[in-house]
Amino acid sequence: MKDFVIIGAAQAGLSMAYFLKQKQKDFLIIDREEDVGASWLNRWDSLKLFTPTEFNHLIGMPFPAPKGHYPDKYEVTNYFKQYAETFQFPIQLNTLAEHIEKKNDHFIIKTSQQDITCKQVIIATGPFHIPYTPTFHKNLSDTIYQVHSNYYKTPDQLQKGPTLVVGGGDSGFQILDEISKNTSETTYFSGSTDIRTLPQEILGKTLWWWFTITGFLSFSKKSWIGKKINQSKQPIIGTDVKTIIKRDNVKVVGHTLNAETERIKTATVELTDVKNIVWATGYKPNFKWINNLELTDDGYPKHNRGISTTKGLYFIGLPWLHTRGSATLGGIKKDATYLANKIL
């Protein structure tokens, strides 16, 4: 029986593994992917971090890139692989955790490979579980190519003809930017344009430097300021939204309301010429595979800084686990340090 099993071999799981290794615990990391950090490779090819090198260090090993550099997804994945190899973590890949049940004083983890028993479990699967698309997408004709942003890689995937990008978050605007720059065809944008945008650098300093100096990333979600930040609409970082939506081939159509066959109803117009849709519409959490887990109304585990209401079951890498910085690569070490001090 293992002391710990960590589920997830990206930044959150690797950060917890660092502390378990230091304390010489008998543990195992499992991950459904074929390689360490491979979940990052599932995103689109041009993806880059919003945070420069100096804010991307995991505990015990700096990110191998110059200060001020914004790493792409391949650099991030390679860093995770180097990190795991440097500290020689025990990792079992191609192993999907399918069900967790607590029996007396231990846990049984049913996986796609075998059942694993352990005294404590750390869930580090992140927030991106089930790609969400509105149900009416099923009403559309098969002649329209549809892809969620989770599976979008490059404009080369798209059919010839107009594309509709749905979703006004960072992913939506980055994908809208890439597609509209690489085609003369009309690119429709469906989503809110009433958003705040922030540049990656202000007065010669990176945005994340300013965030750190002002404490923006350190306010607890339980504090008054933290609650205000959490409830406010998140700004778009490093993408010039105004320039993008002013392009001649970009047409803003408001929110998408319904669809049928080849007709898509939006807030301002009914579209009939769309050949592709990229759904940058986010994700839904999925923790139903964990038996008797208490969940909040929005489907996330009830916890206090990663300590769940089930004794011996912990979470790391969730959005706003404790602060806004919990969702960043460099911010994970604070949450991991706190959690490790509590459970080790």
N, C-alpha and C positions, 0 to 999 in steps of 0.2 A: 504494500500500500504506500503510495506516494504521500509526502507531506503536503505538497501543493500540485495542482494542475493549472496552468495558465492557458486560456483559450484565446488564441490570436497572437500572431508573430509579426506584428508591426510595432509602431513606436510605443504604444501603451504596454503591450505584453513584454517587449524587450526591456523596457524601463523597470518593470517589476522583477523581471528575471535577474537583473543586475543585483538587486538587493538580496534576493534569495540565494544567489551564488555566493555573495559576500558572507552570508550567514551559514553557508554550507548545508542548505536544506536539500532534501531529496525531492526534486521537482521535475516536471516535464511540461514543455510548451507544445501544444497541438495547433495545427492550422489546416484549413481545408484546401489552401492553395498549394501549388507545386514548388514554390520557393518562398523564402523569407521576404516579406514585404511586397509580395506579388500583387496584392490587392490594389496597390498604387498604379500598377501597369494597366489596370482595367479602364482607367480614365483616358480622356482624349490625348492625342499624341503631343499637342503643343502645350499641355498643362505645365505651369510653373507655380512655385510657391509665392505667396504674397510676402513672406518673411525672408529677409536676407540671411546669409550664412550665420552671422553672429547671434541670431536668435533661433537657431535650429539645432543646437547642440543637445544630444542626449547625455545623461549623467555618465561621467567616466571616460568619454571619448568625443573630441570635437568633430564637427562636421568638416570633412576634408575639401574645403573650397575657400577662395579669398573672401575677405570681408567685403560686404556690399553686393555679393553675387546672389542672384535669385535662382535657386536650383530647379531643374526640371524633374519630372517624375522618375526618370532613369537614374539620376544622381541620388535621389532619395532612396530608391530601392537598393542601389549598390551600397549606400551608407549603412542601411539596415543589415545587409548581408555581411559586411565587414564587421559591424558591431557584434553580431551573433557569433561570427568566427573568432573574433578577438577574445571574447569571454567564454567561448566553448560551451554555449548553452545546449542542453539536451532538447532537441526539437524533433517532433514527428510530423511530417508534412502529409499532404493528401489525406487528411483525417478530419472529417466533418463531425462536429459535436451535434448529435441529433436529439439527445434528451439528458437532462440532469435530474436526479432524484436523491433526496437525502434519506439515509437509512440510519437511524440511531445517531451515532457520532461520526459518521463518514458519508461521503458522496459516491454515487455510482454514475459515471458518465458513459452513456451509450454513444458510440461513434460509428462511423462507416467502416472502421477497421476492427475494433474490438471494444469490449467494456473495460473501463479504467476505474479503479477505486482510489480515493484519496481522502485526506483529512480535511483539506480546505481547497476552495476553487476561486480563481480570479478570472473574471470575464473581461476580456480586452478586445472585444469584437468591433468596437467603434459604433457610430450612430447610423451608418449607411447600410441598412439591411434589405429592405424591400423597395425597389424603385417604384415610385408612385406615378400613375397616369390616371386622368379622369376616366370614369367608366365608359363615357360615350365614345372613347377612342375605338371601341369594338364595333361601332356602327359604321366606321369608315370603310370604303372600298379597298380591296387588296391591291388596287393599282397605285395607291398612295403608300410610299415607303415611310414607315414609322420607326423611330428609334429613341429610346430614353437616353439622356445624357450619360448615364452609367455605361452605355455600350457604344456611344458615339466615339469615333477615333479621329476621323479626318473628313474633309469635304468630298474626297474621292468615293465615299460610301454612297453619296446621294445620286438620285436619278437626275437627268436633265430636266430643267423646269424650275418653277418657283418653289421656295422652301419657307415653311412657317416654323419659327423658333418660339416655343411657348415657355415662359418663365423668366422673371425679372430679377433673379439673384446673380451672384458672381458667375456661376456656370453659364447661365442663360446669356448674359452679355458677352462673355468671352467667346462662346460658340457663335453668337450672332456676328461678332466682330470678324471671326475667322472665315465664316461662310460668305459674308457680304464682301469681304476683300478678295475672295478667290472666285467670284462669279459675276457676270454682268446680269444674270437673271435677278428677278425681284426676290428679295428676302423680307418676308413679313415678320414683324415682331409683335408678339402677344404678351402683354404684361404691363405693369405700371412703369411709367417714366418719371413719376414724381418721387425720385429717390435722391439720397445724398451720395456724392462720390468723393473719394479721398485719393490724392496722389500718393505714390509710393515714397516720395521724398518731399520734405517741406523745409525751406531755408537751409538746404545743404545737409539735412539730417533725414534718416529714414523715418517713415511713419511709425515704425515699431520702436524706434528710439524715443520718439515723443510719447507713444503709448506707455513705455516703461517709466519715463521720467514723471509723467503725470499720474501714474498709478492706475491708468485706465484698465489694464489687464489684471489688476490685483484686487479689485473690489469683490467681496464675497457676494454670492447670489442672494444671501439673506439680508444684506445691508440695504439701506434706502437707495443709495446710488446704484448698487448692483441690480436691484429690482428695476430701476428706471432704464438702465442700459439693456437689460434682458428683454424688457417689454417693448423697447423702441425698435423700429425697423432698422436692420443692420445696413450700414453704408456699403456701397460698391467700392472696392479697393483696387487702385492701379489700372482701371479701365476707363477710358474717356468716353463715357456714355453719350454725351451731347454730340460729339463728333460722329460717332457711329450712327446714331439715328437721323443725322442730317445727310447721310449719303444718299445719292440719287436713287440707288436701287434698294434702299431700305424703306419700308412702309410700316408705320405704327398703326395697329388695328385694335388696340385695347384688349381686354381679357377675352379669352375663348369661352364661349357659353354652351355650345352644343355642336353636334356634328351628325351628319347622315349621308352615307354613300360618298359623294365627292363634294358635298357642300359643308362648309364650316362656318358657323355663325359666331361672329365676334361682337364686341360692344359697339363697333362703328360700321361694320360692313359684313356682307356674306361673301365668303371666298369660294370660288369654283374652279380655280386653276392651280391649286396647290398639288405638287407632285411629291413633296417630302415634308415630314414633320419631325422636328427634334423636340422631345418633351424634356425640358430642363425643370421639371416640376417636383424635384425633391424625393424624399424617401419616407417610408413609414418604419418605425421600430418594430422588431420582432423578438420578443423574449418569451414567447409562449412555450418554447421547448424546455423551459426551466420550471420544474414542478413546484407548485405552491408558492410561486414568487409574487410578492405584493407589488402591484403596478400603480402608477399615477394615472390620472384621467387621460393623459396624452400618450400612455403606453410605455413609459420608461419606468425602470425599477425605483421603488422607494428606497432611499439611502441617505446616509449622512456622510458626505465627503467620501463616498465609495463603499461605505460599510452598510450592507443591506440589512433588512429586518430578519433575514435568515442567518443564524449564527454560522460563521465559517465561509460565507459566500460574499465575495467582494467584486466591485466594478471599478474599472479605470478606463479613461478615454472617452467618456460620455460628454456631450456638449454641456457646458456650464456645470460640470461635476462639482466645482467649487467657485470658479471665477470665469470671466470671459477668456482668460488665457488658457483654460483647460483644453480648449479646442485646438490649440496651436502646438506645433512640433516641439518648440522650445519650452512651452508651458507645462508639458506633461511631467517634467522632472519634479516640479513642486508637489503635484498631486501624488506622484509615486513615492516621494520621500515621506510625505505625511502618512500615506496608507501603510507603507513599510514599517514606520515607527510604531504604528498602532497594532499591527498584527504579528510582528516578529519579536 
